[in-house]
Amino acid sequence: MRGLDPSVDVADDGPAECPYCGSTETEREHPKGPSLCRSMHFCHGCEQPFERFE
Ligand SMILES: [Zn+2]
């Protein structure tokens, strides 16, 4: 744990940055996630899926 909340530090529309390891080697998995304000991404750096709020 690094004291970061992965749900709050993503606000712009550059490449999605992994909230776990900070890598931008990420891939959007679906056009939209479970709700219209989220998208699902997958990090190739640490192989973790994460949600990005838009
Ligand atoms: Zn990562």
mmCIF file of the protein (N, C-alpha, C, O) and its ligand, coordinates in Angstrom:
data_MODEL
# 
_entry.id   MODEL 
# 
loop_
_entity.id 
_entity.type 
_entity.pdbx_number_of_molecules 
1 polymer     1 
2 non-polymer 1 
# 
_entity_poly.entity_id                      1 
_entity_poly.type                           'polypeptide(L)' 
_entity_poly.nstd_linkage                   no 
_entity_poly.nstd_monomer                   no 
_entity_poly.pdbx_seq_one_letter_code       MRGLDPSVDVADDGPAECPYCGSTETEREHPKGPSLCRSMHFCHGCEQPFERFE 
_entity_poly.pdbx_seq_one_letter_code_can   MRGLDPSVDVADDGPAECPYCGSTETEREHPKGPSLCRSMHFCHGCEQPFERFE 
_entity_poly.pdbx_strand_id                 A 
# 
loop_
_entity_poly_seq.entity_id 
_entity_poly_seq.num 
_entity_poly_seq.mon_id 
_entity_poly_seq.hetero 
1 1  MET n 
1 2  ARG n 
1 3  GLY n 
1 4  LEU n 
1 5  ASP n 
1 6  PRO n 
1 7  SER n 
1 8  VAL n 
1 9  ASP n 
1 10 VAL n 
1 11 ALA n 
1 12 ASP n 
1 13 ASP n 
1 14 GLY n 
1 15 PRO n 
1 16 ALA n 
1 17 GLU n 
1 18 CYS n 
1 19 PRO n 
1 20 TYR n 
1 21 CYS n 
1 22 GLY n 
1 23 SER n 
1 24 THR n 
1 25 GLU n 
1 26 THR n 
1 27 GLU n 
1 28 ARG n 
1 29 GLU n 
1 30 HIS n 
1 31 PRO n 
1 32 LYS n 
1 33 GLY n 
1 34 PRO n 
1 35 SER n 
1 36 LEU n 
1 37 CYS n 
1 38 ARG n 
1 39 SER n 
1 40 MET n 
1 41 HIS n 
1 42 PHE n 
1 43 CYS n 
1 44 HIS n 
1 45 GLY n 
1 46 CYS n 
1 47 GLU n 
1 48 GLN n 
1 49 PRO n 
1 50 PHE n 
1 51 GLU n 
1 52 ARG n 
1 53 PHE n 
1 54 GLU n 
# 
loop_
_struct_asym.id 
_struct_asym.entity_id 
A 1 
B 2 
# 
loop_
_chem_comp.id 
_chem_comp.type 
_chem_comp.mon_nstd_flag 
ALA 'L-peptide linking' y 
ARG 'L-peptide linking' y 
ASP 'L-peptide linking' y 
CYS 'L-peptide linking' y 
GLN 'L-peptide linking' y 
GLU 'L-peptide linking' y 
GLY 'peptide linking'   y 
HIS 'L-peptide linking' y 
LEU 'L-peptide linking' y 
LYS 'L-peptide linking' y 
MET 'L-peptide linking' y 
PHE 'L-peptide linking' y 
PRO 'L-peptide linking' y 
SER 'L-peptide linking' y 
THR 'L-peptide linking' y 
TYR 'L-peptide linking' y 
VAL 'L-peptide linking' y 
ZN  non-polymer         . 
# 
_pdbx_entity_nonpoly.entity_id   2 
_pdbx_entity_nonpoly.name        ? 
_pdbx_entity_nonpoly.comp_id     ZN 
# 
_pdbx_nonpoly_scheme.asym_id         B 
_pdbx_nonpoly_scheme.entity_id       2 
_pdbx_nonpoly_scheme.mon_id          ZN 
_pdbx_nonpoly_scheme.ndb_seq_num     1 
_pdbx_nonpoly_scheme.pdb_seq_num     101 
_pdbx_nonpoly_scheme.auth_seq_num    101 
_pdbx_nonpoly_scheme.pdb_mon_id      ZN 
_pdbx_nonpoly_scheme.auth_mon_id     ZN 
_pdbx_nonpoly_scheme.pdb_strand_id   A 
_pdbx_nonpoly_scheme.pdb_ins_code    . 
# 
loop_
_atom_site.group_PDB 
_atom_site.id 
_atom_site.type_symbol 
_atom_site.label_atom_id 
_atom_site.label_alt_id 
_atom_site.label_comp_id 
_atom_site.label_asym_id 
_atom_site.label_entity_id 
_atom_site.label_seq_id 
_atom_site.pdbx_PDB_ins_code 
_atom_site.Cartn_x 
_atom_site.Cartn_y 
_atom_site.Cartn_z 
_atom_site.occupancy 
_atom_site.B_iso_or_equiv 
_atom_site.pdbx_formal_charge 
_atom_site.auth_seq_id 
_atom_site.auth_comp_id 
_atom_site.auth_asym_id 
_atom_site.auth_atom_id 
_atom_site.pdbx_PDB_model_num 
ATOM   1   N  N  . MET A 1 1  ? 0.847   -1.197 0.000   1.00 0.00 ? 1   MET A N  1 
ATOM   2   C  CA . MET A 1 1  ? 0.000   0.000  0.000   1.00 0.00 ? 1   MET A CA 1 
ATOM   3   C  C  . MET A 1 1  ? 0.880   1.243  0.000   1.00 0.00 ? 1   MET A C  1 
ATOM   4   O  O  . MET A 1 1  ? 1.865   1.314  0.734   1.00 0.00 ? 1   MET A O  1 
ATOM   5   N  N  . ARG A 1 2  ? 0.524   2.210  -0.816  1.00 0.00 ? 2   ARG A N  1 
ATOM   6   C  CA . ARG A 1 2  ? 1.289   3.444  -0.883  1.00 0.00 ? 2   ARG A CA 1 
ATOM   7   C  C  . ARG A 1 2  ? 0.458   4.643  -0.438  1.00 0.00 ? 2   ARG A C  1 
ATOM   8   O  O  . ARG A 1 2  ? 0.891   5.784  -0.601  1.00 0.00 ? 2   ARG A O  1 
ATOM   9   N  N  . GLY A 1 3  ? -0.696  4.410  0.107   1.00 0.00 ? 3   GLY A N  1 
ATOM   10  C  CA . GLY A 1 3  ? -1.529  5.508  0.563   1.00 0.00 ? 3   GLY A CA 1 
ATOM   11  C  C  . GLY A 1 3  ? -2.294  6.197  -0.543  1.00 0.00 ? 3   GLY A C  1 
ATOM   12  O  O  . GLY A 1 3  ? -2.867  7.266  -0.334  1.00 0.00 ? 3   GLY A O  1 
ATOM   13  N  N  . LEU A 1 4  ? -2.307  5.601  -1.708  1.00 0.00 ? 4   LEU A N  1 
ATOM   14  C  CA . LEU A 1 4  ? -3.028  6.208  -2.818  1.00 0.00 ? 4   LEU A CA 1 
ATOM   15  C  C  . LEU A 1 4  ? -4.381  5.533  -2.987  1.00 0.00 ? 4   LEU A C  1 
ATOM   16  O  O  . LEU A 1 4  ? -4.515  4.318  -2.844  1.00 0.00 ? 4   LEU A O  1 
ATOM   17  N  N  . ASP A 1 5  ? -5.362  6.340  -3.290  1.00 0.00 ? 5   ASP A N  1 
ATOM   18  C  CA . ASP A 1 5  ? -6.658  5.782  -3.625  1.00 0.00 ? 5   ASP A CA 1 
ATOM   19  C  C  . ASP A 1 5  ? -6.724  5.682  -5.135  1.00 0.00 ? 5   ASP A C  1 
ATOM   20  O  O  . ASP A 1 5  ? -6.750  6.711  -5.811  1.00 0.00 ? 5   ASP A O  1 
ATOM   21  N  N  . PRO A 1 6  ? -6.752  4.484  -5.685  1.00 0.00 ? 6   PRO A N  1 
ATOM   22  C  CA . PRO A 1 6  ? -6.729  4.335  -7.146  1.00 0.00 ? 6   PRO A CA 1 
ATOM   23  C  C  . PRO A 1 6  ? -7.925  4.945  -7.841  1.00 0.00 ? 6   PRO A C  1 
ATOM   24  O  O  . PRO A 1 6  ? -7.910  5.107  -9.061  1.00 0.00 ? 6   PRO A O  1 
ATOM   25  N  N  . SER A 1 7  ? -8.943  5.282  -7.107  1.00 0.00 ? 7   SER A N  1 
ATOM   26  C  CA . SER A 1 7  ? -10.143 5.785  -7.756  1.00 0.00 ? 7   SER A CA 1 
ATOM   27  C  C  . SER A 1 7  ? -10.149 7.289  -7.944  1.00 0.00 ? 7   SER A C  1 
ATOM   28  O  O  . SER A 1 7  ? -11.063 7.818  -8.577  1.00 0.00 ? 7   SER A O  1 
ATOM   29  N  N  . VAL A 1 8  ? -9.164  7.995  -7.418  1.00 0.00 ? 8   VAL A N  1 
ATOM   30  C  CA . VAL A 1 8  ? -9.270  9.454  -7.447  1.00 0.00 ? 8   VAL A CA 1 
ATOM   31  C  C  . VAL A 1 8  ? -8.180  10.192 -8.217  1.00 0.00 ? 8   VAL A C  1 
ATOM   32  O  O  . VAL A 1 8  ? -8.283  11.412 -8.350  1.00 0.00 ? 8   VAL A O  1 
ATOM   33  N  N  . ASP A 1 9  ? -7.166  9.549  -8.721  1.00 0.00 ? 9   ASP A N  1 
ATOM   34  C  CA . ASP A 1 9  ? -6.129  10.346 -9.371  1.00 0.00 ? 9   ASP A CA 1 
ATOM   35  C  C  . ASP A 1 9  ? -6.096  10.194 -10.886 1.00 0.00 ? 9   ASP A C  1 
ATOM   36  O  O  . ASP A 1 9  ? -5.042  10.299 -11.512 1.00 0.00 ? 9   ASP A O  1 
ATOM   37  N  N  . VAL A 1 10 ? -7.248  9.948  -11.454 1.00 0.00 ? 10  VAL A N  1 
ATOM   38  C  CA . VAL A 1 10 ? -7.328  9.810  -12.902 1.00 0.00 ? 10  VAL A CA 1 
ATOM   39  C  C  . VAL A 1 10 ? -8.395  10.759 -13.414 1.00 0.00 ? 10  VAL A C  1 
ATOM   40  O  O  . VAL A 1 10 ? -9.585  10.529 -13.194 1.00 0.00 ? 10  VAL A O  1 
ATOM   41  N  N  . ALA A 1 11 ? -7.996  11.801 -14.080 1.00 0.00 ? 11  ALA A N  1 
ATOM   42  C  CA . ALA A 1 11 ? -8.972  12.801 -14.497 1.00 0.00 ? 11  ALA A CA 1 
ATOM   43  C  C  . ALA A 1 11 ? -8.768  13.298 -15.917 1.00 0.00 ? 11  ALA A C  1 
ATOM   44  O  O  . ALA A 1 11 ? -9.707  13.849 -16.492 1.00 0.00 ? 11  ALA A O  1 
ATOM   45  N  N  . ASP A 1 12 ? -7.613  13.136 -16.506 1.00 0.00 ? 12  ASP A N  1 
ATOM   46  C  CA . ASP A 1 12 ? -7.447  13.661 -17.856 1.00 0.00 ? 12  ASP A CA 1 
ATOM   47  C  C  . ASP A 1 12 ? -7.557  12.527 -18.869 1.00 0.00 ? 12  ASP A C  1 
ATOM   48  O  O  . ASP A 1 12 ? -7.858  11.392 -18.501 1.00 0.00 ? 12  ASP A O  1 
ATOM   49  N  N  . ASP A 1 13 ? -7.316  12.827 -20.135 1.00 0.00 ? 13  ASP A N  1 
ATOM   50  C  CA . ASP A 1 13 ? -7.573  11.801 -21.137 1.00 0.00 ? 13  ASP A CA 1 
ATOM   51  C  C  . ASP A 1 13 ? -6.336  11.391 -21.918 1.00 0.00 ? 13  ASP A C  1 
ATOM   52  O  O  . ASP A 1 13 ? -6.436  11.034 -23.092 1.00 0.00 ? 13  ASP A O  1 
ATOM   53  N  N  . GLY A 1 14 ? -5.205  11.434 -21.301 1.00 0.00 ? 14  GLY A N  1 
ATOM   54  C  CA . GLY A 1 14 ? -4.000  10.855 -21.891 1.00 0.00 ? 14  GLY A CA 1 
ATOM   55  C  C  . GLY A 1 14 ? -4.062  9.348  -21.745 1.00 0.00 ? 14  GLY A C  1 
ATOM   56  O  O  . GLY A 1 14 ? -5.120  8.805  -21.427 1.00 0.00 ? 14  GLY A O  1 
ATOM   57  N  N  . PRO A 1 15 ? -2.948  8.658  -21.971 1.00 0.00 ? 15  PRO A N  1 
ATOM   58  C  CA . PRO A 1 15 ? -2.920  7.218  -21.738 1.00 0.00 ? 15  PRO A CA 1 
ATOM   59  C  C  . PRO A 1 15 ? -3.243  6.929  -20.276 1.00 0.00 ? 15  PRO A C  1 
ATOM   60  O  O  . PRO A 1 15 ? -2.748  7.605  -19.374 1.00 0.00 ? 15  PRO A O  1 
ATOM   61  N  N  . ALA A 1 16 ? -4.057  5.943  -20.059 1.00 0.00 ? 16  ALA A N  1 
ATOM   62  C  CA . ALA A 1 16 ? -4.425  5.610  -18.686 1.00 0.00 ? 16  ALA A CA 1 
ATOM   63  C  C  . ALA A 1 16 ? -3.194  5.147  -17.925 1.00 0.00 ? 16  ALA A C  1 
ATOM   64  O  O  . ALA A 1 16 ? -2.469  4.260  -18.375 1.00 0.00 ? 16  ALA A O  1 
ATOM   65  N  N  . GLU A 1 17 ? -2.969  5.748  -16.783 1.00 0.00 ? 17  GLU A N  1 
ATOM   66  C  CA . GLU A 1 17 ? -1.824  5.363  -15.963 1.00 0.00 ? 17  GLU A CA 1 
ATOM   67  C  C  . GLU A 1 17 ? -2.277  4.380  -14.899 1.00 0.00 ? 17  GLU A C  1 
ATOM   68  O  O  . GLU A 1 17 ? -3.287  4.589  -14.227 1.00 0.00 ? 17  GLU A O  1 
ATOM   69  N  N  . CYS A 1 18 ? -1.527  3.323  -14.760 1.00 0.00 ? 18  CYS A N  1 
ATOM   70  C  CA . CYS A 1 18 ? -1.868  2.309  -13.780 1.00 0.00 ? 18  CYS A CA 1 
ATOM   71  C  C  . CYS A 1 18 ? -1.823  2.884  -12.374 1.00 0.00 ? 18  CYS A C  1 
ATOM   72  O  O  . CYS A 1 18 ? -0.814  3.472  -11.984 1.00 0.00 ? 18  CYS A O  1 
ATOM   73  N  N  . PRO A 1 19 ? -2.894  2.726  -11.604 1.00 0.00 ? 19  PRO A N  1 
ATOM   74  C  CA . PRO A 1 19 ? -2.898  3.239  -10.238 1.00 0.00 ? 19  PRO A CA 1 
ATOM   75  C  C  . PRO A 1 19 ? -2.039  2.412  -9.291  1.00 0.00 ? 19  PRO A C  1 
ATOM   76  O  O  . PRO A 1 19 ? -1.766  2.839  -8.169  1.00 0.00 ? 19  PRO A O  1 
ATOM   77  N  N  . TYR A 1 20 ? -1.617  1.245  -9.728  1.00 0.00 ? 20  TYR A N  1 
ATOM   78  C  CA . TYR A 1 20 ? -0.846  0.350  -8.856  1.00 0.00 ? 20  TYR A CA 1 
ATOM   79  C  C  . TYR A 1 20 ? 0.648   0.548  -9.021  1.00 0.00 ? 20  TYR A C  1 
ATOM   80  O  O  . TYR A 1 20 ? 1.380   0.631  -8.035  1.00 0.00 ? 20  TYR A O  1 
ATOM   81  N  N  . CYS A 1 21 ? 1.112   0.624  -10.283 1.00 0.00 ? 21  CYS A N  1 
ATOM   82  C  CA . CYS A 1 21 ? 2.554   0.721  -10.500 1.00 0.00 ? 21  CYS A CA 1 
ATOM   83  C  C  . CYS A 1 21 ? 2.959   1.980  -11.262 1.00 0.00 ? 21  CYS A C  1 
ATOM   84  O  O  . CYS A 1 21 ? 4.150   2.244  -11.424 1.00 0.00 ? 21  CYS A O  1 
ATOM   85  N  N  . GLY A 1 22 ? 1.983   2.761  -11.732 1.00 0.00 ? 22  GLY A N  1 
ATOM   86  C  CA . GLY A 1 22 ? 2.296   4.011  -12.414 1.00 0.00 ? 22  GLY A CA 1 
ATOM   87  C  C  . GLY A 1 22 ? 2.660   3.853  -13.882 1.00 0.00 ? 22  GLY A C  1 
ATOM   88  O  O  . GLY A 1 22 ? 2.974   4.843  -14.544 1.00 0.00 ? 22  GLY A O  1 
ATOM   89  N  N  . SER A 1 23 ? 2.625   2.643  -14.401 1.00 0.00 ? 23  SER A N  1 
ATOM   90  C  CA . SER A 1 23 ? 2.965   2.413  -15.796 1.00 0.00 ? 23  SER A CA 1 
ATOM   91  C  C  . SER A 1 23 ? 1.889   2.952  -16.725 1.00 0.00 ? 23  SER A C  1 
ATOM   92  O  O  . SER A 1 23 ? 0.705   2.951  -16.389 1.00 0.00 ? 23  SER A O  1 
ATOM   93  N  N  . THR A 1 24 ? 2.310   3.411  -17.892 1.00 0.00 ? 24  THR A N  1 
ATOM   94  C  CA . THR A 1 24 ? 1.327   3.781  -18.911 1.00 0.00 ? 24  THR A CA 1 
ATOM   95  C  C  . THR A 1 24 ? 1.226   2.702  -19.985 1.00 0.00 ? 24  THR A C  1 
ATOM   96  O  O  . THR A 1 24 ? 0.603   2.905  -21.027 1.00 0.00 ? 24  THR A O  1 
ATOM   97  N  N  . GLU A 1 25 ? 1.845   1.555  -19.719 1.00 0.00 ? 25  GLU A N  1 
ATOM   98  C  CA . GLU A 1 25 ? 1.703   0.404  -20.612 1.00 0.00 ? 25  GLU A CA 1 
ATOM   99  C  C  . GLU A 1 25 ? 0.369   -0.271 -20.314 1.00 0.00 ? 25  GLU A C  1 
ATOM   100 O  O  . GLU A 1 25 ? 0.311   -1.381 -19.784 1.00 0.00 ? 25  GLU A O  1 
ATOM   101 N  N  . THR A 1 26 ? -0.685  0.426  -20.665 1.00 0.00 ? 26  THR A N  1 
ATOM   102 C  CA . THR A 1 26 ? -2.019  -0.057 -20.334 1.00 0.00 ? 26  THR A CA 1 
ATOM   103 C  C  . THR A 1 26 ? -2.864  -0.161 -21.587 1.00 0.00 ? 26  THR A C  1 
ATOM   104 O  O  . THR A 1 26 ? -2.565  0.431  -22.623 1.00 0.00 ? 26  THR A O  1 
ATOM   105 N  N  . GLU A 1 27 ? -3.892  -0.907 -21.460 1.00 0.00 ? 27  GLU A N  1 
ATOM   106 C  CA . GLU A 1 27 ? -4.743  -1.190 -22.605 1.00 0.00 ? 27  GLU A CA 1 
ATOM   107 C  C  . GLU A 1 27 ? -6.199  -1.087 -22.157 1.00 0.00 ? 27  GLU A C  1 
ATOM   108 O  O  . GLU A 1 27 ? -6.580  -1.629 -21.120 1.00 0.00 ? 27  GLU A O  1 
ATOM   109 N  N  . ARG A 1 28 ? -6.987  -0.400 -22.935 1.00 0.00 ? 28  ARG A N  1 
ATOM   110 C  CA . ARG A 1 28 ? -8.407  -0.314 -22.613 1.00 0.00 ? 28  ARG A CA 1 
ATOM   111 C  C  . ARG A 1 28 ? -9.080  -1.622 -22.999 1.00 0.00 ? 28  ARG A C  1 
ATOM   112 O  O  . ARG A 1 28 ? -8.939  -2.087 -24.130 1.00 0.00 ? 28  ARG A O  1 
ATOM   113 N  N  . GLU A 1 29 ? -9.791  -2.201 -22.086 1.00 0.00 ? 29  GLU A N  1 
ATOM   114 C  CA . GLU A 1 29 ? -10.379 -3.511 -22.356 1.00 0.00 ? 29  GLU A CA 1 
ATOM   115 C  C  . GLU A 1 29 ? -11.757 -3.422 -22.989 1.00 0.00 ? 29  GLU A C  1 
ATOM   116 O  O  . GLU A 1 29 ? -12.102 -4.242 -23.840 1.00 0.00 ? 29  GLU A O  1 
ATOM   117 N  N  . HIS A 1 30 ? -12.535 -2.452 -22.593 1.00 0.00 ? 30  HIS A N  1 
ATOM   118 C  CA . HIS A 1 30 ? -13.891 -2.312 -23.119 1.00 0.00 ? 30  HIS A CA 1 
ATOM   119 C  C  . HIS A 1 30 ? -14.148 -0.835 -23.340 1.00 0.00 ? 30  HIS A C  1 
ATOM   120 O  O  . HIS A 1 30 ? -13.598 0.007  -22.631 1.00 0.00 ? 30  HIS A O  1 
ATOM   121 N  N  . PRO A 1 31 ? -14.971 -0.519 -24.308 1.00 0.00 ? 31  PRO A N  1 
ATOM   122 C  CA . PRO A 1 31 ? -15.272 0.896  -24.551 1.00 0.00 ? 31  PRO A CA 1 
ATOM   123 C  C  . PRO A 1 31 ? -15.802 1.576  -23.300 1.00 0.00 ? 31  PRO A C  1 
ATOM   124 O  O  . PRO A 1 31 ? -15.440 2.714  -23.004 1.00 0.00 ? 31  PRO A O  1 
ATOM   125 N  N  . LYS A 1 32 ? -16.634 0.899  -22.588 1.00 0.00 ? 32  LYS A N  1 
ATOM   126 C  CA . LYS A 1 32 ? -17.159 1.443  -21.340 1.00 0.00 ? 32  LYS A CA 1 
ATOM   127 C  C  . LYS A 1 32 ? -17.289 0.314  -20.336 1.00 0.00 ? 32  LYS A C  1 
ATOM   128 O  O  . LYS A 1 32 ? -17.551 -0.835 -20.692 1.00 0.00 ? 32  LYS A O  1 
ATOM   129 N  N  . GLY A 1 33 ? -17.103 0.662  -19.092 1.00 0.00 ? 33  GLY A N  1 
ATOM   130 C  CA . GLY A 1 33 ? -17.229 -0.310 -18.018 1.00 0.00 ? 33  GLY A CA 1 
ATOM   131 C  C  . GLY A 1 33 ? -18.670 -0.443 -17.569 1.00 0.00 ? 33  GLY A C  1 
ATOM   132 O  O  . GLY A 1 33 ? -19.604 -0.168 -18.323 1.00 0.00 ? 33  GLY A O  1 
ATOM   133 N  N  . PRO A 1 34 ? -18.831 -0.866 -16.336 1.00 0.00 ? 34  PRO A N  1 
ATOM   134 C  CA . PRO A 1 34 ? -20.169 -1.142 -15.802 1.00 0.00 ? 34  PRO A CA 1 
ATOM   135 C  C  . PRO A 1 34 ? -21.053 0.092  -15.727 1.00 0.00 ? 34  PRO A C  1 
ATOM   136 O  O  . PRO A 1 34 ? -22.277 -0.038 -15.689 1.00 0.00 ? 34  PRO A O  1 
ATOM   137 N  N  . SER A 1 35 ? -20.480 1.264  -15.704 1.00 0.00 ? 35  SER A N  1 
ATOM   138 C  CA . SER A 1 35 ? -21.302 2.463  -15.766 1.00 0.00 ? 35  SER A CA 1 
ATOM   139 C  C  . SER A 1 35 ? -20.694 3.413  -16.779 1.00 0.00 ? 35  SER A C  1 
ATOM   140 O  O  . SER A 1 35 ? -19.559 3.228  -17.217 1.00 0.00 ? 35  SER A O  1 
ATOM   141 N  N  . LEU A 1 36 ? -21.456 4.429  -17.147 1.00 0.00 ? 36  LEU A N  1 
ATOM   142 C  CA . LEU A 1 36 ? -21.029 5.296  -18.239 1.00 0.00 ? 36  LEU A CA 1 
ATOM   143 C  C  . LEU A 1 36 ? -19.842 6.173  -17.892 1.00 0.00 ? 36  LEU A C  1 
ATOM   144 O  O  . LEU A 1 36 ? -19.220 6.734  -18.794 1.00 0.00 ? 36  LEU A O  1 
ATOM   145 N  N  . CYS A 1 37 ? -19.510 6.312  -16.636 1.00 0.00 ? 37  CYS A N  1 
ATOM   146 C  CA . CYS A 1 37 ? -18.401 7.186  -16.275 1.00 0.00 ? 37  CYS A CA 1 
ATOM   147 C  C  . CYS A 1 37 ? -17.128 6.409  -15.983 1.00 0.00 ? 37  CYS A C  1 
ATOM   148 O  O  . CYS A 1 37 ? -16.173 6.977  -15.452 1.00 0.00 ? 37  CYS A O  1 
ATOM   149 N  N  . ARG A 1 38 ? -17.089 5.139  -16.312 1.00 0.00 ? 38  ARG A N  1 
ATOM   150 C  CA . ARG A 1 38 ? -15.883 4.357  -16.055 1.00 0.00 ? 38  ARG A CA 1 
ATOM   151 C  C  . ARG A 1 38 ? -15.449 3.637  -17.311 1.00 0.00 ? 38  ARG A C  1 
ATOM   152 O  O  . ARG A 1 38 ? -16.265 3.378  -18.196 1.00 0.00 ? 38  ARG A O  1 
ATOM   153 N  N  . SER A 1 39 ? -14.190 3.317  -17.397 1.00 0.00 ? 39  SER A N  1 
ATOM   154 C  CA . SER A 1 39 ? -13.713 2.410  -18.430 1.00 0.00 ? 39  SER A CA 1 
ATOM   155 C  C  . SER A 1 39 ? -12.761 1.419  -17.784 1.00 0.00 ? 39  SER A C  1 
ATOM   156 O  O  . SER A 1 39 ? -12.106 1.714  -16.784 1.00 0.00 ? 39  SER A O  1 
ATOM   157 N  N  . MET A 1 40 ? -12.702 0.241  -18.377 1.00 0.00 ? 40  MET A N  1 
ATOM   158 C  CA . MET A 1 40 ? -11.844 -0.797 -17.835 1.00 0.00 ? 40  MET A CA 1 
ATOM   159 C  C  . MET A 1 40 ? -10.535 -0.820 -18.603 1.00 0.00 ? 40  MET A C  1 
ATOM   160 O  O  . MET A 1 40 ? -10.521 -0.732 -19.831 1.00 0.00 ? 40  MET A O  1 
ATOM   161 N  N  . HIS A 1 41 ? -9.447  -0.938 -17.877 1.00 0.00 ? 41  HIS A N  1 
ATOM   162 C  CA . HIS A 1 41 ? -8.121  -1.005 -18.484 1.00 0.00 ? 41  HIS A CA 1 
ATOM   163 C  C  . HIS A 1 41 ? -7.358  -2.173 -17.876 1.00 0.00 ? 41  HIS A C  1 
ATOM   164 O  O  . HIS A 1 41 ? -7.694  -2.694 -16.812 1.00 0.00 ? 41  HIS A O  1 
ATOM   165 N  N  . PHE A 1 42 ? -6.314  -2.559 -18.606 1.00 0.00 ? 42  PHE A N  1 
ATOM   166 C  CA . PHE A 1 42 ? -5.451  -3.622 -18.094 1.00 0.00 ? 42  PHE A CA 1 
ATOM   167 C  C  . PHE A 1 42 ? -4.017  -3.134 -18.162 1.00 0.00 ? 42  PHE A C  1 
ATOM   168 O  O  . PHE A 1 42 ? -3.574  -2.620 -19.190 1.00 0.00 ? 42  PHE A O  1 
ATOM   169 N  N  . CYS A 1 43 ? -3.294  -3.297 -17.067 1.00 0.00 ? 43  CYS A N  1 
ATOM   170 C  CA . CYS A 1 43 ? -1.903  -2.868 -17.010 1.00 0.00 ? 43  CYS A CA 1 
ATOM   171 C  C  . CYS A 1 43 ? -0.982  -4.015 -17.387 1.00 0.00 ? 43  CYS A C  1 
ATOM   172 O  O  . CYS A 1 43 ? -1.059  -5.100 -16.812 1.00 0.00 ? 43  CYS A O  1 
ATOM   173 N  N  . HIS A 1 44 ? -0.107  -3.767 -18.359 1.00 0.00 ? 44  HIS A N  1 
ATOM   174 C  CA . HIS A 1 44 ? 0.869   -4.790 -18.737 1.00 0.00 ? 44  HIS A CA 1 
ATOM   175 C  C  . HIS A 1 44 ? 2.083   -4.784 -17.819 1.00 0.00 ? 44  HIS A C  1 
ATOM   176 O  O  . HIS A 1 44 ? 2.863   -5.737 -17.803 1.00 0.00 ? 44  HIS A O  1 
ATOM   177 N  N  . GLY A 1 45 ? 2.240   -3.709 -17.054 1.00 0.00 ? 45  GLY A N  1 
ATOM   178 C  CA . GLY A 1 45 ? 3.371   -3.622 -16.135 1.00 0.00 ? 45  GLY A CA 1 
ATOM   179 C  C  . GLY A 1 45 ? 3.218   -4.575 -14.966 1.00 0.00 ? 45  GLY A C  1 
ATOM   180 O  O  . GLY A 1 45 ? 4.134   -5.332 -14.646 1.00 0.00 ? 45  GLY A O  1 
ATOM   181 N  N  . CYS A 1 46 ? 2.056   -4.535 -14.330 1.00 0.00 ? 46  CYS A N  1 
ATOM   182 C  CA . CYS A 1 46 ? 1.843   -5.388 -13.158 1.00 0.00 ? 46  CYS A CA 1 
ATOM   183 C  C  . CYS A 1 46 ? 0.718   -6.401 -13.376 1.00 0.00 ? 46  CYS A C  1 
ATOM   184 O  O  . CYS A 1 46 ? 0.348   -7.139 -12.463 1.00 0.00 ? 46  CYS A O  1 
ATOM   185 N  N  . GLU A 1 47 ? 0.185   -6.426 -14.590 1.00 0.00 ? 47  GLU A N  1 
ATOM   186 C  CA . GLU A 1 47 ? -0.850  -7.393 -14.961 1.00 0.00 ? 47  GLU A CA 1 
ATOM   187 C  C  . GLU A 1 47 ? -2.064  -7.324 -14.047 1.00 0.00 ? 47  GLU A C  1 
ATOM   188 O  O  . GLU A 1 47 ? -2.599  -8.336 -13.595 1.00 0.00 ? 47  GLU A O  1 
ATOM   189 N  N  . GLN A 1 48 ? -2.471  -6.093 -13.796 1.00 0.00 ? 48  GLN A N  1 
ATOM   190 C  CA . GLN A 1 48 ? -3.666  -5.874 -12.982 1.00 0.00 ? 48  GLN A CA 1 
ATOM   191 C  C  . GLN A 1 48 ? -4.712  -5.146 -13.826 1.00 0.00 ? 48  GLN A C  1 
ATOM   192 O  O  . GLN A 1 48 ? -4.384  -4.200 -14.542 1.00 0.00 ? 48  GLN A O  1 
ATOM   193 N  N  . PRO A 1 49 ? -5.951  -5.579 -13.743 1.00 0.00 ? 49  PRO A N  1 
ATOM   194 C  CA . PRO A 1 49 ? -7.014  -4.787 -14.337 1.00 0.00 ? 49  PRO A CA 1 
ATOM   195 C  C  . PRO A 1 49 ? -7.357  -3.623 -13.411 1.00 0.00 ? 49  PRO A C  1 
ATOM   196 O  O  . PRO A 1 49 ? -7.243  -3.739 -12.191 1.00 0.00 ? 49  PRO A O  1 
ATOM   197 N  N  . PHE A 1 50 ? -7.771  -2.519 -13.986 1.00 0.00 ? 50  PHE A N  1 
ATOM   198 C  CA . PHE A 1 50 ? -8.215  -1.403 -13.151 1.00 0.00 ? 50  PHE A CA 1 
ATOM   199 C  C  . PHE A 1 50 ? -9.270  -0.617 -13.878 1.00 0.00 ? 50  PHE A C  1 
ATOM   200 O  O  . PHE A 1 50 ? -9.379  -0.676 -15.103 1.00 0.00 ? 50  PHE A O  1 
ATOM   201 N  N  . GLU A 1 51 ? -10.053 0.126  -13.111 1.00 0.00 ? 51  GLU A N  1 
ATOM   202 C  CA . GLU A 1 51 ? -11.088 0.979  -13.675 1.00 0.00 ? 51  GLU A CA 1 
ATOM   203 C  C  . GLU A 1 51 ? -10.584 2.398  -13.703 1.00 0.00 ? 51  GLU A C  1 
ATOM   204 O  O  . GLU A 1 51 ? -9.888  2.848  -12.793 1.00 0.00 ? 51  GLU A O  1 
ATOM   205 N  N  . ARG A 1 52 ? -10.945 3.099  -14.764 1.00 0.00 ? 52  ARG A N  1 
ATOM   206 C  CA . ARG A 1 52 ? -10.607 4.506  -14.826 1.00 0.00 ? 52  ARG A CA 1 
ATOM   207 C  C  . ARG A 1 52 ? -11.895 5.303  -14.879 1.00 0.00 ? 52  ARG A C  1 
ATOM   208 O  O  . ARG A 1 52 ? -12.782 5.019  -15.684 1.00 0.00 ? 52  ARG A O  1 
ATOM   209 N  N  . PHE A 1 53 ? -11.989 6.293  -14.025 1.00 0.00 ? 53  PHE A N  1 
ATOM   210 C  CA . PHE A 1 53 ? -13.174 7.140  -14.010 1.00 0.00 ? 53  PHE A CA 1 
ATOM   211 C  C  . PHE A 1 53 ? -12.965 8.295  -14.976 1.00 0.00 ? 53  PHE A C  1 
ATOM   212 O  O  . PHE A 1 53 ? -11.891 8.895  -15.015 1.00 0.00 ? 53  PHE A O  1 
ATOM   213 N  N  . GLU A 1 54 ? -13.986 8.601  -15.748 1.00 0.00 ? 54  GLU A N  1 
ATOM   214 C  CA . GLU A 1 54 ? -13.825 9.623  -16.772 1.00 0.00 ? 54  GLU A CA 1 
ATOM   215 C  C  . GLU A 1 54 ? -14.694 10.842 -16.491 1.00 0.00 ? 54  GLU A C  1 
ATOM   216 O  O  . GLU A 1 54 ? -14.678 11.802 -17.261 1.00 0.00 ? 54  GLU A O  1 
HETATM 217 ZN ZN . ZN  B 2 .  ? 0.480   -1.605 -13.180 1.00 0.00 2 101 ZN  A ZN 1 
# 
